[in-house]
Amino acid sequence: MEAFLAKVAEINGSVNGVVWGIFGLALLIGTGVIVTLSTKVFQISHFKLWWKNTIGSLFTSNVLKHRKEKGVISPFQALCTALAATVGTGNIAGVAAAICIGGAGAVFWMWVAAFFGMMTNYAENVLGIYFRRKNSLGEWSGGAMYYLQDGVGRYSYKDAHGEATLKKPGKILAVLFCIFAMLASFGIGSMGQVNKIVANVSAAFDVKALSDITVFGEVSLYNIIIGVVIMILTAVITLGGVKRIASVAEKIVPFMVVLFVAGSLVIIGINYKAIIPAFKAIFVNAFAPEAFVGGGIGGVIVAMTNGFKRGVFSNEAGLGSSVMVHSNSSIKEPVKQGMWGIFEVFADTMVVCTMTALVVLTSGGLNGGVFNAKTGEIAAGFTDATLVGGAFNEVFSWGNIGSKFVAIAMFLFAFTTVLGWSHYGSKAWEYLFGAKTTFIFRIIHVITVIFGAVLTSSLAWDISDTFNGLMMIPNLIGVLFMIPLVVKITKNYVDRKVRKKDVAPILSYDPETEAEAIKDLSEDK
């Protein structure tokens, strides 16, 4: 058995090295660069436009109003559900790990990945709304599988036998995407998150009477109880479908993000003398890494790779995941939902991840505290997974309030990720097996929660990490093929809304859906 697991680990390591190595990251960042240039750097040139249509319209009825239509959620609910899935353990432990491996410079490359990732996520959501359709239950369904099937699939080329289409390759890519998405939802989207919840909660709020009791070998009874509680909560919420998930997400996500950012600002404010040195270290070490990272171009590659990788883990731009919930939005304009995709990446990486990085780098100064940015040394008793909790404890030390605060934040971040990924996996299942059978997937997904509480092997997380990356390849193929369409839809929106030209809207690949959307838009005026 050990030999078999070792072989599986070896094969997985090889595949993971490709999908999350230079090839995968070049494909990911390259797609973002191409979309950015093709849209004339939309995230900057139309900054006021997307800011006004996202955070600037946050308290308007069009954004907040709940819809009675089946499977339809508000733009704010779509954002919160997407953030629920993306703002997870990667925003805390993941960022700390990137700094420990790649130095402070990794943060700079994380920002670069996010800058271009904004437009990758924009393109995904534009395509998600454009190619979405109603399923057999009358609910909206959208995602990479549909723009692979109907977007890539509509292209044709000439071969020796005449003209041929990419319909079959598009369908194959769509099926592969869904298989990888389902498998990732069980691992990264369930077991991995729950494992982090249990580890942090049991450490910060230990109950000796329960943690000292072991069952099934070395598994703590306390861990199992926590796992069962999470499983019950997950079942109550996810079995209610996307509307219930979105309803919970819109209440928890704003609270948890504001709470974590506020707590981080307190830590950073107290260590204000280290703020400027921290930013200096981030920019300087991105191109001249400290000795512990490595010298010359090798060190830059280590910092760059870890920054890119952790940035993608955090915001998921390019994986094609969040588009599956954005497609349930009540918005009719593809570009409007695309702009929410830009804001999603901005909030996740530029705000939350930056707060985490500054907490680690300013705590006690760059040469001390929980992490020494010069030598790469982690303070005694800490690991990259507990660095942030240690930084909070340096300020809120009484009764270990700091680590308890971070444990609660980790619980909220990870638990809402489980909820978001339940929806993603169910949409992938729906594409493969039909909308009327998605309850089977949701039940399976709920059951996997308990395994996250009891499993200790890292192999399961490594494998699910690989499937997470494998989602990226077919999705980015679809995005690359569809860039001309994204540019066309974007230009159409800007012409109508900014330049006030009298041109017909481009809203859907399906004439009937488009006609209905145009009618709805005219009635909303």
C-alpha positions in Angstrom: 0.0 0.0 0.0 2.8 2.4 0.9 4.5 1.7 -2.5 1.2 2.5 -4.3 0.7 5.7 -2.4 4.3 6.7 -3.1 3.7 6.1 -6.8 0.5 8.2 -6.7 2.4 11.0 -4.9 5.1 10.8 -7.6 2.7 11.0 -10.5 0.7 13.8 -8.8 3.9 15.7 -8.2 4.8 15.5 -11.8 1.4 16.7 -13.0 1.3 19.4 -10.3 4.7 20.6 -11.4 3.3 21.3 -14.9 -0.1 22.8 -14.1 1.4 25.0 -11.3 4.8 25.3 -12.8 6.2 27.7 -15.4 3.9 26.4 -18.1 0.7 26.8 -16.1 1.6 30.1 -14.6 2.8 31.5 -18.0 -0.5 30.5 -19.5 -2.4 32.1 -16.6 -0.5 35.4 -16.5 -0.2 35.4 -20.3 -3.9 35.2 -20.8 -4.4 38.1 -18.3 -1.8 40.2 -20.2 -3.5 39.5 -23.6 -7.0 40.3 -22.3 -5.6 43.5 -20.6 -3.9 44.7 -23.8 -6.9 43.7 -26.0 -9.3 45.7 -23.9 -6.8 48.7 -23.8 -6.0 48.1 -20.1 -9.7 48.3 -19.2 -9.0 48.0 -15.4 -7.1 51.4 -15.6 -8.6 53.2 -18.6 -12.1 52.6 -17.3 -11.4 52.6 -13.6 -14.1 55.1 -12.8 -16.6 53.1 -14.9 -16.1 49.8 -13.1 -15.7 51.4 -9.7 -19.0 53.3 -10.2 -20.8 50.1 -11.3 -19.5 48.0 -8.4 -18.7 49.6 -5.0 -20.1 52.9 -6.2 -23.5 51.3 -6.8 -23.4 49.0 -3.8 -26.4 50.5 -1.9 -28.7 50.8 -4.9 -31.8 48.6 -5.2 -30.6 47.1 -8.5 -27.5 45.7 -6.8 -29.0 44.7 -3.4 -32.6 43.7 -4.3 -33.5 40.1 -3.9 -35.1 38.4 -6.9 -38.1 36.1 -6.7 -37.2 34.3 -9.9 -36.0 30.7 -9.3 -32.2 30.4 -9.1 -31.6 34.1 -9.6 -29.6 36.1 -7.1 -28.7 39.8 -6.8 -25.3 41.1 -8.1 -24.3 41.7 -4.5 -25.2 38.1 -3.6 -23.2 36.9 -6.6 -20.2 38.9 -5.5 -20.4 37.7 -1.9 -20.9 34.0 -2.9 -17.9 34.3 -5.3 -15.8 36.0 -2.5 -17.0 33.3 -0.1 -15.3 30.7 -2.3 -12.2 32.7 -3.0 -11.5 34.4 0.4 -10.3 31.3 2.2 -7.3 29.9 3.9 -5.1 31.1 1.1 -5.6 34.7 2.2 -4.1 34.0 5.6 -1.9 30.9 5.7 -1.3 31.0 1.9 0.1 34.6 1.9 2.3 33.9 4.9 3.7 30.8 3.2 4.5 32.8 0.0 6.5 35.3 2.1 8.3 32.5 4.0 9.3 30.8 0.7 9.7 33.7 -1.7 10.4 36.5 0.7 8.7 39.9 0.9 9.1 40.2 -2.9 6.5 37.5 -3.4 3.9 40.1 -2.4 4.8 42.3 -5.4 4.3 39.4 -7.8 1.1 38.5 -6.1 -0.1 42.1 -6.9 1.0 41.6 -10.6 -0.9 38.4 -10.8 -4.0 40.1 -9.4 -3.6 43.1 -11.7 -3.8 40.9 -14.8 -6.1 38.5 -13.1 -8.7 41.2 -12.8 -9.1 41.1 -16.6 -9.0 37.3 -16.8 -11.9 37.3 -14.3 -13.6 40.1 -16.2 -13.4 38.0 -19.4 -14.7 34.9 -17.7 -17.8 36.7 -16.3 -18.5 38.5 -19.6 -18.5 35.1 -21.3 -20.5 33.5 -18.4 -23.4 35.9 -18.8 -23.2 35.9 -22.6 -23.3 32.0 -22.9 -25.6 31.2 -19.9 -28.9 29.5 -20.4 -31.9 28.3 -18.3 -31.7 24.6 -17.2 -34.5 22.1 -16.9 -35.5 23.6 -13.5 -35.7 27.1 -14.9 -32.5 28.3 -13.2 -29.6 30.1 -14.9 -26.6 28.0 -15.6 -23.3 29.4 -16.9 -19.6 28.7 -16.7 -16.5 27.7 -18.6 -18.2 24.5 -19.8 -20.8 26.5 -21.8 -18.4 28.9 -23.5 -16.2 25.9 -24.3 -19.1 24.0 -25.7 -20.9 26.9 -27.6 -18.0 29.4 -27.9 -15.0 27.3 -28.9 -17.3 24.8 -30.5 -18.6 27.3 -33.0 -15.2 27.9 -34.5 -14.3 26.2 -37.8 -11.1 25.5 -39.8 -10.2 23.9 -43.1 -8.5 20.5 -43.3 -7.8 18.0 -46.0 -11.5 17.1 -46.1 -12.9 20.6 -46.3 -14.3 22.7 -43.5 -14.4 21.2 -40.0 -15.6 22.6 -36.6 -14.2 22.6 -33.1 -17.5 21.4 -31.7 -16.1 18.1 -30.6 -12.9 19.4 -29.0 -15.0 22.2 -27.3 -17.3 19.5 -25.8 -14.3 17.4 -24.6 -12.7 20.4 -23.0 -16.1 21.3 -21.3 -16.4 17.7 -19.9 -12.8 17.7 -18.6 -13.4 21.1 -17.0 -16.4 19.8 -15.1 -14.7 16.6 -14.0 -11.7 18.6 -12.6 -14.1 21.1 -11.0 -16.1 18.4 -9.2 -12.9 16.7 -7.9 -11.5 20.0 -6.8 -14.7 20.8 -4.9 -14.3 17.7 -2.8 -10.7 18.5 -2.0 -9.8 22.2 -1.9 -13.5 23.1 -1.7 -14.3 20.9 1.2 -11.8 18.6 2.9 -8.8 20.9 2.7 -10.8 23.9 4.1 -12.4 21.8 6.9 -9.0 20.4 7.9 -7.7 23.9 8.4 -10.8 24.9 10.4 -10.4 21.9 12.7 -6.7 22.5 13.2 -7.1 26.2 14.1 -10.2 25.9 16.2 -8.9 22.9 18.2 -5.6 24.7 18.8 -7.1 28.1 19.8 -10.1 26.8 21.7 -8.8 23.5 23.1 -11.1 21.3 25.3 -8.8 18.9 27.0 -11.6 16.6 28.1 -12.4 15.9 24.4 -9.1 16.4 22.6 -7.3 13.9 24.9 -9.8 11.2 23.8 -8.7 9.5 20.5 -10.8 7.3 18.3 -10.1 5.5 15.0 -6.4 5.3 15.8 -5.0 8.8 16.6 -8.0 11.0 15.6 -9.1 13.3 18.4 -12.8 13.1 19.5 -12.8 16.9 19.6 -11.8 17.0 15.9 -14.7 14.7 15.0 -17.2 16.7 17.0 -16.1 19.9 15.2 -16.3 18.1 11.9 -19.8 16.9 12.6 -21.0 20.4 13.6 -19.5 21.8 10.3 -21.1 19.0 8.3 -24.5 19.8 9.8 -24.2 23.5 9.1 -23.0 22.8 5.6 -26.0 20.5 4.9 -28.5 23.0 6.2 -27.2 25.7 3.9 -26.0 23.9 0.8 -29.0 21.5 0.4 -31.1 24.7 0.1 -29.5 25.6 -3.3 -27.8 28.7 -4.6 -30.4 31.1 -3.1 -29.8 29.9 0.4 -26.0 29.8 -0.1 -26.1 33.4 -1.5 -28.3 34.6 1.4 -25.8 33.3 4.0 -22.8 34.6 2.0 -24.1 38.1 1.8 -24.4 38.2 5.6 -21.1 36.5 6.5 -18.7 37.7 3.8 -18.9 41.5 4.3 -18.7 41.0 8.1 -15.7 38.7 7.9 -13.8 40.8 5.4 -14.4 44.1 7.4 -13.5 42.3 10.7 -10.2 40.9 9.4 -9.2 44.2 7.6 -10.1 46.2 10.7 -8.1 43.9 12.9 -5.2 44.0 10.5 -5.2 47.8 10.4 -4.9 47.9 14.1 -1.8 45.7 14.0 -0.3 47.6 11.1 -1.1 51.0 12.8 0.6 50.0 16.0 3.6 48.9 14.0 3.4 52.1 11.8 7.2 52.7 11.8 7.7 49.4 9.9 5.1 50.2 7.1 7.5 52.1 4.8 10.3 49.6 5.3 7.8 46.8 4.6 6.8 48.3 1.3 10.4 49.0 0.4 11.2 45.3 1.1 8.3 44.2 -1.1 9.4 46.3 -4.1 13.2 45.8 -3.7 13.1 42.1 -2.9 10.9 41.4 -5.9 14.0 42.0 -8.1 16.8 41.5 -5.6 15.6 38.8 -3.2 17.2 38.2 0.2 19.8 35.5 0.6 17.4 32.9 2.0 15.4 33.0 -1.2 18.4 32.7 -3.5 20.6 35.0 -5.5 20.3 36.4 -9.0 17.6 35.3 -11.5 17.0 32.1 -9.5 15.8 34.1 -6.5 13.6 36.3 -8.6 12.0 33.2 -10.1 11.3 31.8 -6.6 9.7 35.0 -5.5 7.8 35.4 -8.7 6.5 31.8 -8.8 5.3 31.9 -5.2 3.7 35.3 -5.6 1.9 34.2 -8.8 0.9 30.9 -7.4 -0.5 32.2 -4.1 -2.2 35.0 -5.8 -4.1 32.6 -8.0 -4.8 30.3 -5.1 -6.3 33.3 -3.4 -8.5 35.0 -6.1 -9.0 32.0 -8.4 -8.9 34.3 -11.5 -8.3 32.0 -14.5 -9.7 28.8 -12.9 -13.2 29.4 -14.2 -14.8 28.8 -10.8 -16.5 32.0 -9.7 -18.1 32.5 -13.1 -20.5 29.7 -12.2 -22.1 31.8 -9.5 -21.7 35.1 -11.3 -23.9 33.6 -14.0 -26.8 33.3 -11.6 -26.9 37.1 -11.3 -29.9 39.1 -12.2 -27.8 41.4 -14.4 -28.5 41.4 -18.1 -25.3 43.2 -19.3 -22.3 40.8 -19.6 -19.9 43.8 -19.1 -21.6 44.8 -15.8 -21.1 41.4 -14.3 -17.5 41.4 -15.7 -16.9 44.6 -13.7 -18.0 42.8 -10.6 -15.3 40.2 -11.5 -12.7 42.9 -11.5 -13.8 44.1 -8.1 -13.8 40.6 -6.7 -10.1 40.1 -7.5 -9.3 43.6 -6.2 -11.0 43.0 -2.9 -9.6 39.5 -2.5 -5.9 40.2 -3.3 -5.3 43.9 -3.3 -7.1 44.4 0.0 -7.3 41.2 2.1 -4.0 39.5 1.0 -2.2 42.9 1.3 -3.5 43.2 4.9 -2.2 39.8 5.7 1.2 40.5 4.2 1.6 43.8 6.0 0.6 42.2 9.3 3.4 39.6 8.9 6.0 42.1 7.7 5.4 44.9 10.2 4.9 42.8 13.3 7.9 43.6 15.5 9.7 45.2 12.6 11.4 43.6 9.6 14.2 42.1 11.6 12.2 40.6 14.4 8.6 39.8 15.5 7.2 36.6 14.1 9.2 36.7 10.8 12.6 38.1 9.9 12.4 39.4 6.4 16.2 39.6 6.1 17.0 36.1 7.1 13.8 34.3 6.4 13.7 32.9 10.0 10.3 32.2 11.6 10.1 33.0 15.3 10.4 29.9 17.6 7.1 28.1 18.0 5.5 29.3 14.8 5.0 27.9 11.3 3.9 29.7 8.2 0.3 28.5 9.0 0.4 30.2 12.5 2.4 33.4 11.6 -0.6 35.6 11.3 -2.0 34.4 14.6 1.3 35.1 16.2 1.4 38.6 14.8 -2.0 39.3 16.2 -1.0 37.9 19.6 1.9 40.3 19.8 -0.6 43.1 20.1 -3.6 41.2 21.6 -1.7 38.9 23.9 -4.1 38.7 26.8 -5.6 35.3 26.9 -4.2 34.6 23.4 -7.0 36.8 22.0 -5.0 37.4 18.8 -4.7 33.8 17.9 -8.4 33.2 18.8 -9.3 36.1 16.5 -7.4 34.6 13.6 -8.9 31.2 14.3 -12.4 32.7 14.1 -11.4 34.5 10.9 -10.0 31.2 9.4 -13.2 29.5 10.4 -15.4 32.1 8.6 -13.1 32.2 5.6 -12.8 28.5 5.2 -16.4 27.6 5.9 -17.8 30.1 3.4 -15.3 28.6 0.9 -16.9 25.2 1.4 -20.4 26.8 0.7 -19.2 28.5 -2.5 -17.5 25.4 -3.8 -20.6 23.4 -3.2 -22.3 25.5 -5.8 -19.4 25.2 -8.2 -19.3 21.5 -7.9 -23.1 21.2 -8.3 -23.0 23.2 -11.5 -20.3 20.9 -12.9 -22.3 17.9 -11.9 -25.4 19.5 -13.5 -23.6 19.8 -16.9 -22.6 16.1 -16.8 -25.7 14.5 -15.3 -28.5 17.0 -15.5 -30.1 19.6 -13.2 -32.5 17.2 -11.5 -29.7 15.1 -10.0 -27.7 17.8 -8.4 -29.0 16.9 -4.9 -26.9 13.7 -5.2 -23.7 15.8 -5.6 -24.7 18.1 -2.7 -25.1 15.1 -0.4 -21.8 13.6 -1.4 -20.1 17.0 -0.9 -21.6 17.3 2.6 -20.3 13.8 3.5 -16.7 14.7 2.4 -16.7 17.4 5.2 -16.2 14.8 7.9 -13.1 13.4 6.1 -11.5 16.8 6.3 -11.8 16.6 10.0 -10.2 13.2 10.4 -7.6 12.8 7.6 -4.1 13.7 8.4 -2.3 12.8 5.1 -1.3 15.7 2.9 -1.6 13.5 -0.2 -5.4 14.1 -0.5 -4.8 17.9 -0.4 -1.9 17.7 -2.9 -4.1 15.7 -5.4 -7.1 18.1 -5.1 -4.6 21.0 -5.5 -3.6 19.4 -8.9 -7.3 19.1 -10.0 -7.8 22.7 -9.0 -4.9 23.6 -11.4 -6.2 21.3 -14.1 -9.4 23.3 -14.2 -7.4 26.3 -15.4 -6.1 24.8 -18.7 -9.4 24.1 -20.5 -10.9 27.3 -19.1 -8.0 29.5 -20.3 -8.2 27.8 -23.7 -11.8 29.0 -23.9 -10.9 32.5 -22.7 -8.1 32.8 -25.3 -10.4 31.7 -28.1 -13.1 34.1 -27.0 -11.0 37.3 -26.5 -12.2 38.8 -29.8 -15.8 38.3 -28.6 -15.0 39.8 -25.2 -13.5 42.9 -26.9 -16.6 43.2 -29.2 -19.0 43.0 -26.2 -16.9 45.5 -24.2 -16.7 48.0 -27.1 -20.5 47.7 -27.6 -21.1 48.5 -23.9 -18.7 51.4 -23.8 -20.2 52.8 -27.1 -23.7 52.6 -25.6 -23.1 53.7 -22.0 -20.0 56.0 -22.2 -20.0 57.4 -25.7 -23.9 57.4 -25.9 -24.0 55.8 -29.4 -27.3 54.4 -30.6 -26.2 50.8 -31.2 -28.0 47.5 -30.5 -26.9 45.8 -27.3 -24.9 42.5 -27.4 -26.2 40.5 -24.5 -26.5 36.8 -25.4 -25.4 34.1 -27.9 -29.1 33.0 -28.0 -31.4 35.3 -30.0 -34.4 34.6 -27.8 -32.5 35.2 -24.6 -31.0 38.4 -26.0 -34.5 39.7 -27.1 -35.9 39.1 -23.6 -32.9 40.8 -22.0 -33.2 43.8 -24.3 -36.9 44.0 -23.3 -36.0 43.9 -19.6 -33.4 46.6 -20.0 -35.9 48.9 -21.8 -38.4 48.3 -19.0 -35.8 49.2 -16.3 -35.2 52.6 -17.9 
